Amino acid sequence: MFIRKKRHRSGNIGVIVVEKIGGKMKELATIGVAYSEDEVEKYPTSKAATVEYLKNHLRFGKLRCGG
Protein backbone atom coordinates (compact mmCIF):
# COMPACT_ATOMS: atom_id res chain seq x y z
CA MET A 1 0.00 0.00 0.00
CA PHE A 2 1.34 3.40 -1.01
CA ILE A 3 0.11 6.97 -0.72
CA ARG A 4 0.36 8.79 -4.01
CA LYS A 5 -0.29 12.32 -5.22
CA LYS A 6 -1.99 12.40 -8.60
CA ARG A 7 -2.28 15.70 -10.46
CA HIS A 8 -5.52 16.08 -12.40
CA ARG A 9 -6.05 18.08 -15.58
CA SER A 10 -7.88 20.74 -13.59
CA GLY A 11 -4.74 21.33 -11.54
CA ASN A 12 -6.11 19.72 -8.40
CA ILE A 13 -4.03 17.13 -6.59
CA GLY A 14 -5.69 13.87 -5.64
CA VAL A 15 -4.31 12.03 -2.62
CA ILE A 16 -4.91 8.33 -3.27
CA VAL A 17 -4.06 4.95 -1.80
CA VAL A 18 -2.60 2.58 -4.39
CA GLU A 19 -1.30 -0.95 -4.41
CA LYS A 20 0.93 -2.58 -6.98
CA ILE A 21 -0.88 -5.64 -8.37
CA GLY A 22 0.53 -7.59 -11.30
CA GLY A 23 3.08 -4.88 -12.05
CA LYS A 24 0.43 -2.15 -12.30
CA MET A 25 -0.72 0.44 -9.80
CA LYS A 26 -4.34 -0.09 -8.72
CA GLU A 27 -6.19 2.75 -7.01
CA LEU A 28 -7.79 1.48 -3.80
CA ALA A 29 -9.27 4.67 -2.36
CA THR A 30 -9.23 8.42 -2.76
CA ILE A 31 -8.39 10.06 0.53
CA GLY A 32 -9.06 13.59 -0.64
CA VAL A 33 -8.41 16.38 -3.09
CA ALA A 34 -6.08 19.30 -2.47
CA TYR A 35 -6.11 22.50 -4.46
CA SER A 36 -2.47 23.36 -3.70
CA GLU A 37 0.69 21.66 -2.48
CA ASP A 38 0.16 23.22 0.96
CA GLU A 39 -3.22 21.51 1.36
CA VAL A 40 -1.69 18.08 0.68
CA GLU A 41 0.02 18.32 4.08
CA LYS A 42 -3.29 17.88 5.95
CA TYR A 43 -3.70 14.30 4.67
CA PRO A 44 -1.93 11.36 6.36
CA THR A 45 1.33 10.17 4.86
CA SER A 46 2.41 7.24 7.05
CA LYS A 47 0.92 3.78 6.63
CA ALA A 48 -0.44 3.60 10.19
CA ALA A 49 -2.01 7.05 10.01
CA THR A 50 -3.56 6.23 6.63
CA VAL A 51 -5.13 3.00 7.87
CA GLU A 52 -6.65 4.85 10.84
CA TYR A 53 -7.87 7.66 8.57
CA LEU A 54 -9.48 5.15 6.18
CA LYS A 55 -11.20 3.27 9.01
CA ASN A 56 -12.73 6.45 10.41
CA HIS A 57 -13.87 7.84 7.06
CA LEU A 58 -15.21 4.55 5.64
CA ARG A 59 -17.34 4.15 8.76
CA PHE A 60 -19.12 7.43 8.07
CA GLY A 61 -19.30 7.09 4.28
CA LYS A 62 -17.04 10.09 3.58
CA LEU A 63 -14.63 8.26 1.32
CA ARG A 64 -14.76 7.03 -2.28
CA CYS A 65 -13.22 3.64 -2.93
CA GLY A 66 -12.04 2.72 -6.40
CA GLY A 67 -12.34 -0.68 -7.96
N, C-alpha and C positions, 0 to 999 in steps of 0.2 A: 504494500500500500504506500502510495506517494501522494504528497500534496503538490499540486501543479498550478501555476498561473497561466491562464490562456487568454490571450488578447483577442477580442472580438473585432469585427469590422467597424463597429460603432465607436471603438476606442475604449470601451469598458474592459475591465479585467475580471475574468471569471476565476474564482478560486475553487478548484475541483479536486476530488479524490480519485486517483487512478490506480489501476493495477495492471501489471504487465502479464498478459495471458497469450500464450502462443506466439511470443515475439512482438505483439502489438499492444499498445496502450488502450485499455478499456476504461471508460469513464464510469465510476461507480455512483458518485453523488456530487451535486453542486452544493458547495458550502455557502457561497454567496457571490455577490457581484460588487466590485469596487469601481469607483469612477476615477480614481487616481492611485498612484503608487503608495501614497500616504495612507489611504483607506485600507489597503491590503494588510497592513500591520494589525488591524483589529481582529483578524481571523487567526485561528490556531495554526501553528506550524509544526509542532512536535506530534509524534504518533499518538502518545497517550492523551494529549489535550484534544486532538482531533476525534479520537474515539469517544471521549466524554462529550464533546460538542455534538457529535452525530447522535448519540443516545438521547440527549436532552431534546434536540430539535426534531428527531423522528417521532418521539413520543407525542409531541404537540402538533405534528403535521406541518411544520414550517420549512421542510426541506424537500427538494426535488431529487429523486433518485433516477439515475439513467439506467438503461438496460439494453 
